Every structure is written in structure tokens, then in C-alpha cells.
Amino acid sequence: MTATAIGETAGQILDALCPAPDLATLFVTPHHAGALEDAASAVRSVVAPGVLVGCAAVSVVGNGREVEDGPGVVLWAAVLDAPVAPLRMDVVRTDRGMALTGWPEEPEFEPAGVLLLADPYSFPAEPFFDHLANAHPGVPVIGGNASAAAGPGGNRLVLDGVVTTNGAVGALFGHGTVPIEAAVSQGCRPIGRPYAVTRSEHNVVYDLGGVPALARLTEIAEALPPEEAALLSNGILLGIVVDEHKLDYGRGDFLAKNVMQIDRDTGAVTVGDVVPVGATVQYLVRDAATADEDLRALLAGRRAEGTLVFTCNGRGISFFTEADHDAKVVAEVLGDPASAGFFAAGEFGPIGRRNFVHGYTASVALINDGHG
């Protein structure tokens, strides 16, 4: 079954592209995870990509379609006319703490972007993002955490012909004639107005503009119309401004982090990230209509020959109440590019010039993107 799917897709790729494309990606649902090594071997033999990366995931994304709760295999390839190098990274424990291995300290070419697929149980992506920001500021990372397993050791990652259950795999891109850009849709709606954090400790926010954070939230909620107030039951987020030098904030300026806990005694809120004193923040809510609008707005006016789509495993039909939502939007707005991707347990992508691990987000790499 897996071999048949690979054969059919590989034939389509060879018809559309020249032999030996620079990059290929292979994403499979858990039904095919056991055959991932054989599938990768077949791809390397038939398609002969310069670099092959992939993983097993709970659901996969193709051209205008998302395969949920069923078997699926998605094979995608691209000619980038740019240098591409394989990446295999781990985080290991040393006498000095945790250390990153596998990243080339002196890459053979100047990095322009990173495609990264990781096992969330063994590879903390945020420290890698910090390392990359120090070594190569502004280089975007696109991808996501594999989602086929509910515990350590269950995920499957593939790099060229080798399958592993831990760490991270990916591809390092250099500068070339085919641009690669990122579009990260967090799909959140701001409520109230921005406030400065006037008292916080690590990821606990006590005061916003000199008023307890919970009191600010209550004040905002009471002023909302009923239809917006109902969205609070979907969960509350705090948006943290990424670039404090901006005078006005709009779409894409906030890093959305879940409000994980509310302390009614102290009036504090606990957020899924460190929030320093002086940061500008705004409460956010998430709903399907806003997520649809946000993704369409981010892709509007762009074109792409191909896309890689990494969407949260909390989206899909359970969030939008319709099948294939994100895949269909990509196809409709961008003119039906060749697409592949998967439902991730945490999506990677830049906000501003910094890379983050996101949730409930659609992170899209646009290949051969152009405006106009």
C-alpha cells in the first residue's frame, strides 16, 4: 500500500520536475509509519533528491486536501537553484548543561533559511532558535514538531535514508534564484487595547498598566458585545509585542501565548512564555472566523509555485467544522501551488525577525514567491 502510493506520487514529480530535485519532503500518517524507511529508500532511488526530509504525523496536508483519521502519504519536491544541506541535530546533556549537536558551526554557505522537523519529547526547539539567532540573525525557521506519537520514542523522523525517533532533522538553505518566504498565521483577534507590563515574574504577569492583570481582563470582557464575549470560552491568550520600536501594532506584531492559569487571589495570570516588565501586551481570543481571515490576509497578493504547510493538530475539522480548511485556503489564494505538510504538535515560524514555537497556528513556506 505504501509502495503503491510512493510510486504514483514519484511518477507525478518526475513528470513535473527535472531529475534529482534539490529537496524532497515525505510525510506519512501513522498507518504508514512502519514503512517509512522503505518509503524513503524508494524516493531516493526513483526521485534522487539532493536532500530528503520527512516524518510521520497524525494527519498530512496535500494539494487542497487534509487527510485526517485515515491513511495518507504526501511526497513533494522542489528545484531551488540554491545550495541545500541536510541537518541532523540533537540536544545532549554535558557537565555544563544541555548542548546542541549537529549544527555546522561554519556552514559551507551563508544560511538563508531552515526547514526543521523535530521530536517534541527530545528536542527543545526554542534553545536552537536562540543559538541560530546569535550565529545567524534573522534566518527564518519553518516546520514543526512531529505528531504521530503521544509519548517519547514513538515519533519517526527521516533524513535521506535514515529513520530516527529523537532529535531533529531538516535542511539548511542557501541564497539562490528561488526565494523562500514564511507566512505565519496565528489567527487571533485582539480584545481591549495594549498595556505595558508593570509587574511580572518570569511567566507570571501581575499588573498591566498598574492594575492587576485579571482586573484588566474582567474590565475588557465586560465591555465586549455578547458574540465576542462568547469567544472567551475558547481560551484566552496574551499577545506579546515582538518589536517594541513600532508605534502602532497590527496583524503579526504580537506573539500569541496561552493564558495557562488565573489566580483570583492575587489577580495574576500565568502565560506560556516569559513576560518581562516593560513589555507591551494585549489580550487575544481565537476563533475559526478570525483564523480564516488571518490566513487569507497573510497570503493575499502573493504567488507561489510550491508551499510547505505546517498547521496545528488542534485546527482541522474540529476547529473549523469543515474539512481541508487550511489546505483549501492555500490553494484558493495562491493559485493551487504544489503543497505538502502535516498537522504538527507545535509549529515553527518567524514573527518579526525571531523564530518561535507556536500553537494553533498555520506556518507556511512559500517557494518561488512573488508579489504582483
C-alpha positions in Angstrom: 0.0 0.0 0.0 2.8 2.5 0.9 4.9 1.4 -2.0 1.9 2.0 -4.4 1.3 5.5 -3.0 5.0 6.4 -3.3 5.2 5.0 -6.9 2.2 7.0 -8.1 3.4 10.3 -6.5 7.0 9.8 -7.6 5.9 9.4 -11.2 4.0 12.7 -11.0 7.0 14.5 -9.6 9.3 13.2 -12.3 6.8 14.3 -15.0 6.8 17.9 -13.5 10.4 18.4 -12.5 13.8 17.6 -13.8 15.6 14.5 -12.3 17.3 14.9 -9.0 15.5 17.9 -7.4 17.3 19.8 -4.7 14.8 18.9 -2.0 12.1 16.4 -1.3 9.8 16.0 1.7 7.9 12.9 2.7 5.1 13.0 5.2 3.0 9.9 6.2 0.2 9.2 8.7 0.8 6.6 11.5 -0.7 3.9 9.2 2.5 4.1 7.1 5.0 4.9 9.9 6.3 1.4 10.0 7.1 1.5 6.3 8.8 5.0 6.4 12.3 3.7 5.9 11.3 1.6 2.9 9.3 4.6 1.5 12.3 6.9 1.9 14.6 4.4 0.2 12.1 4.2 -2.7 12.0 8.0 -3.0 15.8 8.3 -3.0 16.0 5.6 -5.7 13.3 6.9 -8.0 13.3 10.7 -7.4 17.0 11.0 -6.3 16.6 14.3 -4.4 19.7 16.2 -3.1 18.1 16.1 0.4 15.1 14.1 1.6 13.4 15.0 4.9 10.2 13.8 6.4 8.3 12.4 9.4 5.1 10.6 10.5 2.3 12.8 11.7 -1.3 12.4 12.9 -2.6 14.0 9.7 -1.0 15.1 6.4 -1.6 18.0 4.0 -1.6 17.9 0.2 -2.9 20.0 -2.7 -6.1 21.5 -1.3 -6.7 18.5 1.0 -6.0 17.4 4.6 -6.1 13.7 5.4 -7.5 13.3 8.9 -8.2 10.0 10.6 -7.1 7.9 7.6 -4.1 6.7 5.8 -2.1 9.2 3.8 1.2 9.7 2.1 2.4 13.1 0.7 5.6 13.4 -1.3 6.8 16.8 -2.5 9.9 18.0 -4.3 11.4 21.3 -5.5 14.2 22.7 -7.6 15.5 25.6 -5.7 18.7 26.6 -7.6 20.3 27.2 -4.2 22.6 25.1 -2.0 20.8 22.7 0.3 22.5 20.8 3.1 21.0 18.1 5.4 20.7 18.7 9.1 20.6 16.1 11.9 20.6 17.7 15.4 20.3 16.5 19.0 20.3 18.1 22.4 22.7 16.2 24.8 23.5 16.6 28.5 27.0 17.7 29.4 28.8 18.7 32.6 27.9 22.3 31.7 24.2 21.5 31.0 22.4 20.9 27.7 24.3 21.3 24.4 23.2 21.3 20.8 25.0 18.9 18.4 24.8 18.7 14.7 24.5 22.3 13.7 27.5 23.3 11.5 29.5 26.0 13.3 31.0 27.0 10.0 28.4 26.3 7.3 29.6 25.8 3.7 27.4 28.6 2.6 25.6 31.6 4.1 22.3 30.3 5.5 19.1 31.8 4.1 16.5 29.5 5.9 16.0 26.3 7.7 13.4 23.6 7.3 13.1 21.8 10.6 11.2 18.7 11.7 11.6 17.8 15.4 10.6 15.2 18.0 9.0 17.4 20.8 9.9 14.9 23.5 13.7 15.0 22.9 14.4 18.3 21.0 13.6 21.6 22.6 13.4 23.9 19.6 13.5 27.3 21.4 17.2 26.9 22.5 18.1 26.1 19.0 16.3 29.2 17.8 18.3 31.2 20.3 21.5 29.6 19.1 20.6 30.4 15.5 19.7 34.0 16.3 23.1 34.5 17.8 25.0 32.8 15.0 22.9 34.0 12.0 20.5 36.7 13.0 17.3 36.9 11.0 17.5 33.5 9.4 13.9 32.1 9.4 13.0 28.5 10.5 9.9 26.9 9.1 8.5 23.5 10.1 7.0 21.8 13.1 7.0 19.0 15.7 6.2 15.5 14.6 2.8 14.5 16.0 2.4 10.8 15.3 3.1 9.7 18.9 1.7 10.6 22.4 5.0 9.9 24.2 8.8 9.6 23.9 10.2 7.3 21.4 7.1 7.0 19.2 7.7 9.6 16.6 9.5 8.8 13.3 11.8 11.3 11.5 13.6 10.6 8.3 16.7 12.3 6.8 17.8 10.8 3.5 17.7 7.1 4.1 17.9 7.1 7.9 14.9 6.9 10.2 15.3 8.1 13.8 12.9 8.5 16.8 14.6 11.5 18.5 16.2 14.9 17.9 15.5 16.9 14.8 16.1 16.6 11.1 15.9 19.2 8.4 17.5 21.1 5.5 19.7 24.2 5.5 19.1 26.5 2.5 21.5 29.0 1.0 20.7 32.0 -1.1 19.6 31.2 -4.6 17.4 32.3 -7.5 14.2 30.8 -6.0 13.1 32.8 -2.9 11.6 31.1 0.1 9.5 33.2 2.4 7.5 32.4 5.5 3.9 33.3 6.4 2.8 32.6 10.0 -0.9 32.9 10.7 -1.7 32.9 14.5 -5.3 33.5 13.8 -6.0 35.6 16.9 -8.3 38.6 17.5 -7.2 41.4 19.8 -9.6 42.5 22.5 -9.3 45.7 24.6 -6.2 47.7 24.0 -2.4 47.2 24.6 -0.9 47.7 28.0 2.6 47.9 29.5 3.5 45.1 31.9 4.3 46.9 35.2 4.9 43.9 37.4 5.8 40.4 36.4 8.0 37.4 37.5 9.1 35.0 34.8 5.9 33.9 33.1 3.5 35.3 35.8 2.0 38.7 35.0 0.7 40.6 38.0 0.0 44.1 36.8 -0.9 45.7 33.4 -0.6 49.5 33.4 -0.6 49.4 37.2 -3.8 47.4 37.5 -4.0 43.6 38.3 -3.9 41.6 35.1 -7.1 39.8 36.0 -8.9 43.1 36.7 -7.9 44.3 33.2 -9.2 41.1 31.7 -12.5 41.5 33.6 -12.8 45.1 32.5 -12.3 44.1 28.9 -14.7 41.2 29.0 -17.5 43.3 30.5 -17.2 45.7 27.6 -17.3 43.1 24.8 -20.5 42.5 22.8 -22.1 39.1 23.5 -20.8 37.4 20.4 -17.2 38.4 21.2 -17.6 37.6 24.9 -18.6 34.1 24.0 -15.2 33.6 22.4 -13.5 33.8 25.8 -14.7 30.3 26.5 -12.4 29.1 23.7 -9.4 30.1 25.7 -7.6 33.4 26.4 -4.2 34.4 25.1 -1.8 37.2 25.8 -0.1 38.8 22.8 3.4 40.0 23.5 4.7 42.7 21.1 7.8 41.4 19.3 9.2 44.8 18.1 8.8 47.5 20.8 10.2 50.1 18.4 6.9 50.2 16.5 4.4 53.0 17.3 1.3 51.1 16.1 0.6 47.4 16.4 -1.3 45.3 13.9 -1.5 41.8 12.4 1.7 39.8 13.0 3.1 42.2 15.6 2.1 40.0 18.6 3.4 36.7 19.7 0.3 34.8 20.9 0.8 32.7 24.1 -1.9 30.9 26.0 -3.0 32.1 29.4 -2.5 28.9 31.3 -3.7 29.9 34.8 -5.6 32.7 36.5 -5.0 33.4 40.2 -8.1 35.0 41.6 -6.5 35.8 44.9 -3.5 37.8 43.5 -5.1 38.8 40.2 -2.2 37.4 38.3 -2.2 35.4 35.0 0.3 32.8 34.1 1.4 32.7 30.5 3.2 30.2 28.3 6.3 32.3 28.0 8.5 34.7 30.0 6.9 38.2 30.0 9.4 40.9 31.2 8.4 44.2 32.9 8.1 46.9 30.3 6.8 44.6 27.6 3.7 45.7 25.7 0.9 43.1 25.7 -2.7 42.7 24.6 -5.3 40.1 25.4 -6.4 37.9 22.4 -9.1 35.4 21.6 -9.0 32.7 18.9 -11.9 31.6 16.7 -12.4 29.9 13.4 -13.6 33.1 11.6 -10.5 35.1 12.7 -8.2 32.2 11.8 -9.7 32.0 8.3 -9.5 35.8 7.8 -5.9 36.0 9.1 -4.5 33.2 6.9 -6.2 34.7 3.8 -4.9 38.2 4.6 -1.3 36.9 5.0 -1.4 35.1 1.7 -3.2 37.8 -0.3 -1.3 39.4 -3.1 1.3 36.6 -3.2 2.1 33.8 -5.6 3.9 30.6 -5.0 4.9 27.6 -7.2 5.0 25.4 -4.1 4.2 25.6 -0.4 5.0 23.6 2.7 2.2 23.9 5.2 2.6 23.1 8.9 -0.7 23.5 10.7 -1.6 22.8 14.3 -3.1 19.4 15.2 -5.8 21.4 17.1 -7.0 23.0 13.9 -8.5 20.9 11.1 -12.2 19.9 11.1 -12.5 20.0 14.9 -11.7 23.7 14.9 -13.2 24.9 11.6 -16.1 22.4 11.4 -15.2 21.8 7.8 -12.6 19.5 6.2 -9.4 20.7 4.4 -9.7 24.3 5.6 -6.1 25.5 5.6 -5.1 23.4 2.6 -8.1 24.9 0.6 -7.2 28.5 1.6 -3.6 28.0 0.4 -4.9 26.6 -2.9 -7.5 29.3 -3.4 -5.4 32.3 -2.5 -2.1 31.2 -4.1 -3.5 29.6 -7.2 -3.2 26.0 -6.4 0.5 25.6 -5.8 2.1 22.2 -5.2 1.7 21.7 -1.5 2.7 19.3 1.2 2.8 19.4 5.0 1.4 17.9 8.2 -0.6 18.6 11.4 2.1 19.5 13.9 2.4 19.4 17.7 3.8 22.9 17.7 4.6 24.9 14.6 7.8 26.7 13.8 8.0 30.1 12.1 9.2 33.7 12.5 7.4 36.6 13.9 9.3 39.7 13.0 12.9 38.5 12.8 12.7 35.9 15.6 11.7 32.3 15.4 9.2 30.7 17.8 7.3 27.5 18.6 3.6 28.3 18.1 0.3 26.7 18.8 -3.0 26.7 16.9 -1.0 28.3 14.0 -0.6 27.7 10.3 3.0 28.2 9.3 3.6 28.2 5.6 6.8 28.3 3.5 6.2 29.9 0.1 8.6 28.7 -2.6 9.2 31.0 -5.6 7.1 33.7 -4.0 6.4 36.9 -5.8 4.2 40.0 -5.4 2.0 41.5 -8.0 
